[in-house]
Amino acid sequence: MQIRVQGKKVQLIRTHYIKSKKRTEGKVFASFDRYINDMSRVDKSIIQQLEKEEVDKLELWLSERENKHNVDSAKNYLLNVDYSIRQAIESLSVEEALNDLSTDKADKIYNEMALLAKSLRKAGFKKPVKAKTTVKTTDDQVDIGDLADDKPATINES
């Protein structure tokens, strides 16, 4: 049995060899909606047409397809989480949207942000440290760091 997705349907195809043509010929013997993702949702009349090996093959195919879909969805969520967060930040500046935000929902957002940070750490991603910018000074420039130490600035004159 072969399984083929054709448009909005999954087609189940049996092939057999025709000696006179010296070729195999495939016939679609059953089809179901392509959005069905487990055997429990496949029509019973289709399952009755299948042999034991074909049932196993279809179950395996459906579970692999569902797993692939779940992995792709997870990748998509991770790739777009920064964009979603940026959109949420921008939405907080819209007065009408802000008025609809409840304290409970804000608490849930804070909790989810904490869980996201924790999950990132567990996955091995460390929180980035803001890089301290250092500027090389020449002899006639004042180091800004010296001003922060409450010391009078001195200019090196040669």
Residue pairs with C-beta under 8 A, 6 or more apart in sequence:
1 12
1 13
1 14
1 50
1 54
1 57
1 58
2 12
2 13
2 14
2 15
2 26
3 10
3 11
3 12
3 13
3 57
3 58
3 61
4 10
4 11
4 13
5 11
5 34
6 31
7 34
8 33
8 34
8 35
9 31
9 32
9 33
9 34
10 31
10 32
10 33
10 34
10 36
11 28
11 30
11 31
12 28
12 29
12 30
12 31
12 46
12 50
12 54
12 58
13 26
13 27
13 28
13 29
14 26
14 27
14 29
15 24
15 25
15 26
15 27
16 24
16 25
16 27
17 23
17 24
17 25
18 24
18 25
29 49
30 46
30 49
30 50
32 42
32 43
32 46
36 42
36 62
37 62
37 65
37 66
37 69
38 62
38 63
38 66
39 47
39 55
39 58
39 59
39 62
42 58
47 55
50 58
81 116
88 109
91 97
91 98
92 98
92 101
117 127
120 127
121 127
135 144
137 143
139 156
139 157
139 158
140 155
140 156
140 157
141 155
142 153
142 154
142 155
146 153
146 154
147 153
